[in-house]
Amino acid sequence: MKITYNWLNDYCATNLPAPELAARLSLSGCLVEEQYPQPDGDMLYVAEITSNRPDLLGALGIAREAAALTGAPLRLPESGFATIPERIESACALEVQALDLCPRYTARLIRGVKIGPSPDWLRKRLEVIGLRSVNNVVDVTNYVMFECGQPLHAFDFDKLRGAKIIVRRAAEGETLISIDGTECKLKPSMLVIADAEHPVAVAGIMGGGWRRRFPARR
């Protein structure tokens, strides 16, 4: 798990120097194995998270740990957005076929989104933990994933065939061009997010970038 000192301080300002905070986290079970000073004065932590502490697989989880260790107040980010009475079921169908691999999947439709470059603060925060900035929509899903520890995907609704999302196992012979341009050969053991015709993401791993030749699904 990679996280920066300044990112943690957004949620829990301990006022401890970066090395001391790393030492306290390590003694509590969140082992900070490496520290890398950044040009802007920040510090990158590389932490080993054991399998019994999945709550630490996100900045908020580590911030909660820091708050418990130091007594500093935890500041959760505020969220708020306008909604309309229309239910998403009237615009998009959602079907989970592989309930053993994904017992719950939710969706929200956001209209009026404009694709563009991310603001500098978001791009830099992702790049320091080793992620390539793509655009504002992709970057914010990655940011939230590392903030909360919950992977999520964003899709262009106008390009979803059949206005449908299906969570299923991949079919033998299916392929997907991932967002980094890699051609992924899918296997039936893999869970994918698909529209009515083709996979559009490898579930919880990486979204698709653009379409290429797909075999017909039987």
FIVEXZA-110106 format. One record per residue: x, y, z of N, C-alpha, C, O, CB in turn; residue in one letter. Coordinates in steps of 0.02 Angstrom, whole numbers, plus 50000, padded with zeros to 5 digits. Glycine has a CB too. Layout:
BEGIN
XYZXYZXYZXYZXYZa;...
***
This chain:
BEGIN
500424994150000500005000050000500455006250000500895006850042499525000050061m;500325010849952500705016949949500255022849968499695023349945501005018049878k;500515027150010500135032950032500645038250053501215036650072499645031150092i;500455044550049500925049750068500735052850135500155052550157500945055250014t;501225055750166501135059050231500615064650226500175065250268501805061950257y;500665068750173500195074350166499485071850154499005074850178500415078950110n;499415066450116498755063650103498435061350169497845062650181498795057750053w;498825057950211498565055950276498375061850319497875061750355499075051650313l;498775067150315498635073050355497995076650335497715080550374499205077850351n;497755075550273497115078350253496555075650297496065079050309496965076750180d;496625069450321496105066150360496265065850435495815065450476495995059150334y;496905066150451497105065850522497765069550530498295066850516497155058550547c;497725075850552498325079950560498635078450628498445081350678498155087550554a;499115073850629499415071650692499945076550718500105076450777499725064850683t;500215080750673500755085350690501405081750708501865084750735500545089850748n;501435075250694502055071550703502485072150641502215072350585501905064150720l;503135072350647503565071950588503435065450551503235060450581504315072550608p;503545065550486503395059650445503745053350469503415048150472503585061050373a;504385053450487504705047350511504405044650576504345038550585505445048550521p;504195049150621503905046850684503215043850674503045038850705503865052750734e;502825046850629502175043950615502255037050584501885032450601501765048550568l;502745036350539502875029750509503065024650562502855018950558503425030350456a;503465026750611503675022150664503085019950706503035014050725504205025350708a;502635024450722502055022750762501585018150724501315013350753501675029050784r;501485019450660501065015050620501365008050616501005003050620500985017850549l;502025007650609502355001150604502274997150668502174991050665503095002150588s;502315000350726502234996850789501514994350800501404989750839502435001350847l;501044997450765500344995450774500134989750727499594987050734499885001450763s;500574987950681500394982550634500344984850562500264980750517499754979450654g;500384991450551500394994150482501124995650466501355001350472499945000650475c;501494990550445502214991050438502404995450379502294993650321502514984150430l;502705001150393502965005550341503665003250325504135004650363502955013250364v;503734999650270504374996550253504875001550223505475000950234504264990850205e;504615006250184505055010950150504765017950153504155018850156505175008750077e;505205022950152505005029950150505425033550098506035032850094505075033250221q;505075037550056505415041050003505235048550007504665050349993505225038149934y;505725052850025505595060050026505415062549956505695060249906506205063950053p;504945067249952504725070049889504985077149880505135080549929503955069949885q;505045079449817505325086149805504925091749839505215096949856505345087449731p;504275090649848503865095949878503845095649955503475099349987503155095449852d;504255091249984504285090650056503845085150084503865083750144504095097050087g;503455082050042503025076450063503455070150073504045070050055502455075150011d;503155064950100503485058550110503035053050084502455052550104503675057450184m;503305048750041502935042950017503075037050063503645035250075503125041249945l;502525034050090502585028050130502415021950087501945022150047502105028350191y;502805016750094502645010250064502525005450122502995003550157503215007650015v;501895003550132501714999650191501514992550171501204991350120501135002950228a;501704987750213501484980850205500854979950247500854980850307502044975750226e;500314978050214499674977050248499554969550252499514966150201499084980750211i;499484967050313499374959850322498654958050305498214962350304499544957750393t;498544951650291497894949450266497334950250317496744950250299497934942250246s;497504950950381496984951950432496794959250443496394960750486497214948950497n;497094963850403496944970950410496734974150344497044978950322497544974650439r;496214971450312495994974550249495734981650258495664985350210495464970350217p;495574983550321495354990350334495894995450321495755001450316495104990950405d;496524993150315497074997850302497244998450228497735001650210497694995550340l;496834995450185496964995950113496645002250083496275001850034496704989650077l;496785007750113496515014150091496755019650138496905018350196495745014050089g;496795025750112497045031350152496625032550214496885034150267497075037650110a;495965031750207495525033050265495645027850319495625029550379494795032850243l;495765021650300495895016550350496535017850389496545017050450495925009750318g;497055019950353497685021450388497615027750430497915028250483498255022350336i;497215032450406497085038550446496715036950510496855039850562496685043650404a;496245032250507495895030050568496395027050618496355028250678495345024950552r;496865023150591497375020150634497805025650666497955025350725497825015250594e;497985030650626498395036150652498015039950706498305042150756498595040850596a;497365040850696496955044350745496925040450811496965043450865496245045550719a;496855033850806496835029750866497495029750903497515029550964496635022550848a;498045030050866498705029850896498905036450929499255036550979499215028050845l;498675041950900498915048550923498385052750959498565057550994499165052450863t;497755050950952497235055050982497035061050939496605064850959497445057451049g;497345061850882497175067350836496485066050806496315060250793497715068250781a;496095071250794495415070150767495435067550695495855069550655495025076650770p;494965063150680494875060550613494395065050575493855066550600494625053150613l;494595067250515494175071650474493985067850410494385067350364494555078350457r;493375065450409493145061850349492945066950296492665072150312492555057250366l;493085065450232492905070250179492155070850172491785065950177493205068050111p;491925076850161491215078050151491015076350079491425076950033491025085350167e;490405074150070490155072650003489445075249997489065075450045490185064949988s;489275077349937488605079849924488505080749850488955082949815488485086349962g;487915079149826487775079849755487015080349746486625078049788488055073849714f;486825083449691486115084349676485845078049642486185075149600486005090549632a;485255076049659484935070249628484275072349596484005077749611484825064549679t;484025068049553483375069249522482915063349538483165058049556483435070149445i;482255064149533481805058749552481855052549509481665047149531481105061249550p;482105053249447482145047449402482575041949433483135043249455482435049649335e;482315035849433482695030149458483145027449403482965027549344482225024749484r;483725025049422484215022749373483945016849333484155015749276484865020849408i;483495012849363483215007149327482865009049263482795005049217482745003349372e;482625015149260482275017449199482765019149143482545019849086481845023449215s;483405019849158483895021649108484385016149093484625015449037484265027849129a;484545012149144485065007049137484875000749175484665001149232485745009749162c;484954995049143484814988649175485464985849205486004986549175484514983549125a;485424982849263485994980049298485844972849316485334971349347486174984149361l;486294968249297486184961149309486824958049335487354958749305485954957549245e;486784954549391487354950949419487234943549408486794940549438487444952549496v;487634940649364487574933449349488034929249392487874923449405487724932249275q;488594931849413489074928049453489024930249526489474933649552489804929049426a;488484928249558488374930349627488884927449675489004930349728487684928249649l;489194921849657489704918949701490334923049703490704923049752489864911749680d;490464926749649491064931049646490914938249663491354941949685491374930649576l;490294940249652490094947249666489384947349692488914947849652490154951649601c;489294946749757488614946549784488224953149779487614953249785488644944349855p;488594958649769488254965149767488624969849720489234970449724488204968249838r;488254973049676488544977949630488044983549622487454982349609488724974649560y;488264989649630487814995449625488065000049570488644999849551487764999149692t;487615004249546487795008949493487445015649504486915016049534487605006149424a;487765020849480487465027549481487605030849414488155030249387487755031849540r;487105034149386487175037549322487285045049334486885048349367486555036349277l;487835047649308487995054749315487975057949246488325055749201488695055749348i;487565062949238487495066249173487885072849171488055075749223486745067549159r;488035075049110488365081549101489105081449117489385086649133488025086549143g;489425075649113490135075149128490545077249067490395075249011490325068049151v;491055081149078491505083249024492195080149036492505081449088491555090949019k;492425076248989493075073048995493635078048982493595081948934493145067048947i;494135078149024494695082749015495265080749060495215075749096494475089949029g;495805084549060496365083149104496185084349177495765088549193496975087349085p;496515080649221496405081649292496745087949318497245090149288496645075449331s;496505090849372496875096349402497545093949427497645088049441496465099549460p;498015098549434498705096749452498735092949518499115088149523499125103049456d;498355095049568498405091849633498215084449629498525080249662497965095549685w;497695082849589497475075949582497985071849543498165066349562496795075649548l;498225074749488498725071249447499355069649487499615064149484498895075349385r;499595074549525500215073649563500115068649619500565064649634500455080349591k;499535068749650499415064049705499405056849681499625052349716498755065749740r;499145055749621499145048949593499835046949568500045041249578498635048549536l;500175051549535500825049949507501335048149560501775043949548501085055649465e;501295051249618501785049849670501705042749698502185039949725501735054949726v;501105039849693501015032949715501065028049657500915022149664500335032149750i;501275030549598501445026149543500895025149492500945020549451501635019749569g;500365029249492499835028649443499905033849389500075039649402499155029249478l;499755031849327499785036349270499125040249265498595037249267499935032549205r;499175046649258498565050749249498295049549178498665049649129498715058349259s;497635048349174497305047049109496845052849091496955056149040496915040349112v;496345054049130495905059749123495535060649189495625056749235495395058749064n;495125065849193494815067449257494355061949283494325060849343494415073849250n;494015058349239493545053149261493925047049286493795044549340493065051249205v;494395044649246494795038849266495185040349330495215036249376495285036649210v;495475046349333495885048049390495485048449455495725046449508496235054649378d;494875051049451494495051649513494275044849538494205043849599493885056249502v;494145040049493493975033349516494585030149550494515026749601493735028849457t;495185031249523495785028649556495905032049623496115028849671496395029649510n;495775038449626495865042149688495405039349743495625038149799495735049749678y;494775038449726494295035849774494485028749795494405026949854493585035949745v;494735024749748494945017949765495495018049818495465014249866495175014249702m;495995022349809496545022549857496345026349920496665025549972497155025849826f;495825030349917495575033749976495185028950020495295028650080495145039749956e;494725025149989494265020950027494445013550027494195009750068493575021750000c;494885011449981495035004349975494495000549937494474994449940495115001350043g;494075004149901493535000949864493625002249789493565007949767492845003649888q;493774997049750493844998149678493174999849646492654997449667494134991949644p;493195004049595492585005849559492775007449487493355009049471492225011849592l;492275007049443492375008449372491905013949350491355014749377492265001949330h;492125017749300491695022749268491645021049195492145019649162491975030049278a;491035021149168490915019449098490575025249063490185029049093490495013049092f;490715025948998490355030748957489675027748940489635023048901490755032448891d;489155030348970488485027448963488265027048890487925022348870487985031349004f;488455032048851488245032148781488555026448740488315024848686488415038748749d;489085023448766489425018048730489275011148757489515006148731490175019148732k;488865010748810488675004248837488135001248791487595003948785488405004948910l;488294995648760487814992448715487204990048755487274986648806488154986548678r;486634991748731486014989548763485854993148827485404991048863486054982348775g;486224998448843486115002148906486074997348965485634997649007485475006448903a;486564992748967486534987349016487234985949044487734986349009486234981048984k;487244984249108487854981949142487734974949167487244973649203488064986849200i;488184970349149488124963449170488774961449205489324962349178487984958749109i;488724958749265489294956249302489304948649293488864945249318489264958349378v;489804946149258489804939049240490524936549233491004940349235489414937849175r;490584929949225491224927049207491354928349133490894928749092491234919549223r;491994928849117492184929749046492044923349008492084917849035492924931749040a;491874924148944491784918348900492454916448870492894920648861491274919948844a;492534910048856493154907548825493274911248759492834911648716493114899948813e;493884913948751494064917348690493924924748688494124928148641493714914148634g;493594927448739493474934648740494124938448754494574935848787492944936448793e;494174944448728494744948848740494494955748760493914957548750495204949248678t;494954959548788494794966348808495424970548800495964968648822494544966648882l;495354976348768495894981148765495834985548827495354989448833495874985448698i;496314984948872496274988648935496434996048923496654997948869496744985648987s;496334999948974496405007148967497125009248953497255014748930496145010549029i;497605004748969498305006348953498515003648885499105003848868498765003449007d;498025001148846498174998848778498384991548773498544989248718498695002948749g;498374987848828498574980848827497984976448806497424977448829498844978748897t;498124971648763497604966848745497594961248797498074957548804497724964048673e;497044960648832496974955648884496574949748857496014950548832496624958648947c;496854943748862496504937748843496154934948905496484933148954496984932448812k;495504934648902495114933048961494974925548967494954922048916494454936848960l;494884923249028494734916249042494084915849082493904920649116495314912949080k;493734910249077493104909449114493174910149190492684911249225492804902849098p;493774909449216493884910349287493894917749308493884919249368494544907049308s;493904922249259493944929349273493244932549276492794930649238494364932949220m;493174937249321492544940949327492604947349286493094950949292492384942549402l;492114948749244492124954749204491484958749215490974956149236492204952949129v;491534965149200490944969449194490834970249119491284972249083491044976449231i;490234968849096490094968949025489474973049011489064974349055490004961848998a;489404975148947488774977948925488374972248895488504966448910488874983848874d;487894973648853487464968448826487834963948777487584958648759486864971448793a;488434966048754488794962248703489494960048723489694954448709488834966148642e;489884964548755490584963248765490814965348835490484969448867490994966748712h;491384962648859491684965148921491904972348913492154974348860492284960648942p;491824976248965492054983148965492554984349022492844989849027491474987948971v;492654979449065493144980049119493274973149149492844968749149492904984949174a;493884972149173494034966449215493874968649286494174973349312494794963949208v;493404965249317493104967749380493624969149434494024964749452492604962749406a;493624975249459494064977149514494794977649496495204979049539493994972249568g;494964976649431495664976749409495804982549363496204986949380495844970149375i;495474982649304495614987949256495034988549207494744983549186496274986749219m;494884994649188494364995949139494614995249068495224994949056494075002749149g;494154994949021494324994548950494455001448922494185006448945493774991148912g;494875001648870495035008048839494635009348777494245014148774495765008348823g;494705005148726494325006048664494174999148637494484994148656494715010348613w;493704998848591493494992448564493924990148506494184994148468492774992748542r;493994983648501494334980548446493924974448428493384973448456495084978748463r;494174970348384493784964548363493654959848422494124957748455494144960848307r;493044958248434492854953448485492514947548453492124948448406492394956748539f;492644941448476492264935748451491544936248476491424938848530492584929148471p;491094933648437490394933648459490324929248521490604923748524489934931148403a;489954931748570489854927848631489294922848621488754924648597489704932448690r;489414916648638488924911448629488464910948689488014906848690489264904648617r;
***
